[in-house]
């Protein structure tokens, strides 16, 4: 259901996940509509900077010497994606960190992995996280769920996330919406307004697993979030 919320200044940070060149240049890992996603992320970043919201940029970069068990490799023996020596792991220039913004590296889906990211956010008084990036059903899903488990409220920006197909992205958002306790799903425009201190109507979960989506109605339910 849609409810009005506002976010107190000083209690929100923005987290951008895996917005790397491989998702528009490596044919194995292309993200559908990536140009539009990057444009929306730019709007979020501009709003964050304008309203003194701290930005945290994450990149998935794999070192096989430290990779998880069963990590996939290609025919040459390198990581099948995001290899540390692949220049396509660079964050896309349009959404790259600016001076003073945190550039962070992970080797797993979630930004809240084997690190102190959550502790540092808590110490800074952060309560809300604006989350955007790729892939929706993988690294976004893991990051959002871990954020909620650590007591953060997540503002999930649906049109600033994406995956290999609309179906993967939309069902990924719906799955997260069904379990987004304490947080909300919104779009880029309203996320920018919230960072500016406005009160905005956003979709928040009510009850348990309210979005019983099917192949036939998933796109419509997604549009209504």
LINPE-V142521 format. One record per residue. N is the residue number from 0. SS is DSSP state (a for helix, b for strand, c for the rest). OMEGA is omega in whole degrees, -180 to 180 (* if undefined). BURIAL is # if it has 24 or more other C-alpha atoms within 12 Angstrom, else .. Layout:
N | SS | OMEGA | BURIAL
N | SS | OMEGA | BURIAL
This chain:
0 | c | 179 | .
1 | b | 179 | .
2 | b | 178 | .
3 | b | 175 | .
4 | b | 169 | #
5 | c | -178 | #
6 | c | -180 | #
7 | c | 177 | .
8 | c | 180 | .
9 | c | -179 | .
10 | c | -176 | #
11 | b | 173 | #
12 | b | 179 | #
13 | b | -177 | #
14 | b | -178 | #
15 | b | -167 | #
16 | b | 166 | #
17 | c | 179 | #
18 | c | -169 | #
19 | b | -175 | #
20 | c | -177 | #
21 | a | -178 | #
22 | a | 171 | #
23 | a | -177 | #
24 | a | 179 | .
25 | c | -173 | .
26 | c | 179 | .
27 | c | -171 | .
28 | c | 179 | #
29 | c | 177 | #
30 | c | 180 | #
31 | c | 178 | #
32 | c | -174 | .
33 | a | 179 | #
34 | a | 178 | #
35 | a | 178 | .
36 | a | 179 | #
37 | a | 179 | #
38 | a | 178 | #
39 | a | 176 | #
40 | a | 176 | #
41 | a | 179 | #
42 | a | 177 | #
43 | a | -179 | #
44 | a | 178 | #
45 | a | 179 | #
46 | a | 179 | #
47 | a | -180 | #
48 | a | -179 | #
49 | a | -176 | .
50 | c | 174 | #
51 | c | 174 | .
52 | c | -179 | #
53 | b | -180 | #
54 | b | 178 | #
55 | b | -176 | #
56 | b | 180 | #
57 | b | 174 | #
58 | b | 176 | #
59 | b | -179 | #
60 | c | -170 | #
61 | b | 168 | #
62 | c | -174 | #
63 | a | 179 | #
64 | a | -178 | .
65 | a | -174 | .
66 | c | 179 | #
67 | c | 176 | .
68 | c | 176 | .
69 | c | 180 | .
70 | c | -177 | .
71 | c | 177 | .
72 | b | 178 | .
73 | c | -176 | .
74 | c | -180 | .
75 | c | -179 | .
76 | c | 177 | .
77 | c | 174 | .
78 | b | -179 | #
79 | c | 176 | #
80 | c | 172 | #
81 | c | 179 | #
82 | b | -175 | #
83 | c | -179 | #
84 | c | -179 | .
85 | c | -179 | .
86 | a | 180 | .
87 | a | 173 | #
88 | a | 179 | #
89 | c | 175 | #
90 | b | -179 | #
91 | c | -171 | #
92 | a | -178 | .
93 | a | -174 | .
94 | a | -178 | #
95 | c | 179 | #
96 | c | 171 | #
97 | c | -176 | .
98 | c | 176 | .
99 | c | -180 | .
100 | c | -174 | .
101 | b | 173 | .
102 | b | -171 | #
103 | b | -177 | #
104 | b | 177 | #
105 | b | 178 | #
106 | c | -180 | #
107 | c | -174 | #
108 | c | -173 | #
109 | c | 171 | #
110 | c | 179 | #
111 | c | -179 | #
112 | c | -179 | #
113 | c | -178 | .
114 | c | -179 | .
115 | c | -178 | .
116 | a | -179 | #
117 | a | -180 | #
118 | a | -180 | .
119 | a | 177 | .
120 | a | 179 | #
121 | a | -179 | .
122 | a | 180 | .
123 | c | 178 | .
124 | c | -178 | .
125 | c | 177 | #
126 | c | -178 | #
127 | b | 174 | #
128 | b | 170 | #
129 | b | -174 | #
130 | b | 178 | #
131 | b | 177 | #
132 | b | -176 | #
133 | b | -21 | #
134 | c | -171 | #
135 | a | -173 | #
136 | a | -177 | #
137 | a | -174 | #
138 | a | 175 | #
139 | a | 179 | #
140 | a | -178 | #
141 | a | -179 | #
142 | a | 180 | #
143 | a | -178 | #
144 | a | 178 | #
145 | a | 177 | #
146 | a | 180 | #
147 | a | 180 | #
148 | a | 180 | .
149 | c | 173 | #
150 | c | 176 | .
151 | c | 171 | #
152 | b | -176 | #
153 | b | 169 | #
154 | b | -176 | #
155 | b | -174 | #
156 | b | -167 | #
157 | b | -178 | #
158 | b | 172 | #
159 | b | 174 | #
160 | b | 178 | #
161 | b | 180 | #
162 | c | -176 | #
163 | c | 179 | #
164 | c | 177 | .
165 | a | -179 | #
166 | a | 179 | #
167 | a | -179 | #
168 | a | -175 | #
169 | a | 178 | #
170 | a | 175 | #
171 | a | 177 | #
172 | a | -180 | #
173 | a | 177 | #
174 | a | 179 | #
175 | a | -180 | #
176 | a | -180 | #
177 | c | -176 | #
178 | c | -174 | #
179 | c | -178 | #
180 | c | 178 | #
181 | c | -176 | #
182 | c | -176 | #
183 | b | 172 | #
184 | b | -180 | #
185 | b | 178 | #
186 | c | -175 | #
187 | a | -178 | #
188 | a | -177 | #
189 | a | 174 | #
190 | a | 177 | #
191 | a | 178 | #
192 | a | 179 | #
193 | a | 178 | #
194 | a | 178 | #
195 | c | 177 | #
196 | c | 180 | #
197 | c | 169 | .
198 | c | -172 | .
199 | b | 173 | #
200 | b | -179 | .
201 | b | 178 | #
202 | b | 176 | #
203 | c | -178 | #
204 | c | 173 | #
205 | c | -178 | .
206 | c | -175 | .
207 | c | 177 | .
208 | c | -176 | .
209 | c | -175 | .
210 | c | -179 | #
211 | c | -172 | .
212 | c | 178 | .
213 | c | 175 | .
214 | c | -174 | .
215 | c | -172 | .
216 | c | -175 | .
217 | a | -178 | #
218 | a | 179 | .
219 | a | 178 | .
220 | a | 178 | #
221 | a | -179 | #
222 | a | -178 | .
223 | a | -180 | .
224 | c | * | #
